[in-house]
Amino acid sequence: MIPTGIWWRPTGDIVRGRGAAIGFVLTLAACPVPAETTHTLLDFNDLVGWEDDDHAAALEVFRATCPDLTDPDWAALCAVAETAPDARTFFELFFRPVLVGGDDPALFTGYFEPELEGSLTPTARYRYPLYHLPEDPELRRLTRREIDAEGALEGRGLEMVWVDDPVELFFLHIQGSGRIRLPDGRVIRVGYAGRNGHVYRSIGQELVRRGIYEPHQVSARVIQSWVQRNPVAGAELLNHNPSYIFFRRVQIADPDLGPLGAMNRSITPLRTVAVDPGYTPLGAPVWIEKAGREPMHRLMIAQDTGGAIRGPQRADIFFGFGDDAGRAAGEIRDSGRMIVLLPIEQAHRSVPDA
């Protein structure tokens, strides 16, 4: 299942930052913050639930990407982090919490890595291909209808793997990466390689426009059910979105590790958050206070981005991979606040009157 927070986004199939941000310059200077954005310096006592979190788990995730931070302040803190200090002391001693923006409540959504059933050879069950990026620029411009309905890429040797569900494949295009479980139990990971350049059109919004559903009724599960009940009209609905994603095999030594985030490192369930790097530097610790049915007060690490993640108080929480993670991620659309932890000098520079 794909959470509604993913398929509904107007940017659609370029939502995730992973795979597309290799070589990103990971310095604070690369993330200019609009001058009118407010910054409020807080104390760790102001962070609700701070003392109850597993700071050691957050420190481990921080260490996974901090070597890529080239700013001198961050590089110095990374060197300290590598000495395995007491985690809570480390964060409290070398960082200060800064509320960026905060005039309006934060918006938290969730995302996950889809897992599909597939095969390296086509069969009667596995007949929907994922394609490599064509070298021919003209082939890269083909629309979804030309590729899926008219078979314009068939026989060109571009097929990577075949899956058994066209709707799950459609949502894999939106997510941009995922896992394919083969019949022998092996799992391969696929990632974003390129797109055809056509504008994304939301099929959820199209169902609403046609009067089939009200906006609050539409979810990935509803869309999948409708397409299965209406195979001809369902195939036409999918082709309403001309945008198309091409994939590549992603080699990761441990299949249990998460997918690559915007920092080109594996991300961690419930410790990685996608942010707007215009306000929150990638690699920074971020304290979240999420409301909703299942509140979450937790130290996360900003290791990913998203096309719909815009603003200082906007974040996407990574829930892992598979159906359970998808269901959990799909239930998240909650308010709250998020606070970035900055090196002490940078924190004070961001709040001139502090």
MOSUL-V188066 format. One record per run of one state. SS is the DSSP state (hx for helix, st for strand, lp for the rest). FROM is the first residue (numbers start at 1). TO is the last residue. If there is no record, write none. Layout:
SS_FROM_TO / SS_FROM_TO
This chain:
lp_1_3 / hx_4_7 / lp_8_11 / hx_12_14 / lp_15_15 / st_16_16 / lp_17_27 / hx_28_30 / lp_31_38 / st_39_41 / lp_42_43 / hx_44_46 / lp_47_49 / hx_50_52 / lp_53_54 / hx_55_66 / lp_67_71 / hx_72_81 / lp_82_86 / hx_87_94 / st_95_100 / lp_101_105 / st_106_119 / lp_120_127 / st_128_132 / lp_133_136 / hx_137_140 / lp_141_143 / hx_144_149 / lp_150_158 / st_159_163 / lp_164_165 / hx_166_175 / lp_176_177 / st_178_182 / lp_183_186 / st_187_195 / lp_196_202 / hx_203_209 / lp_210_214 / hx_215_217 / lp_218_219 / hx_220_229 / lp_230_230 / hx_231_238 / lp_239_244 / st_245_250 / lp_251_259 / st_260_260 / lp_261_265 / st_266_266 / lp_267_271 / st_272_274 / lp_275_284 / st_285_290 / lp_291_295 / st_296_304 / lp_305_305 / st_306_306 / lp_307_313 / st_314_321 / lp_322_322 / hx_323_330 / lp_331_332 / st_333_343 / hx_344_350 / lp_351_354
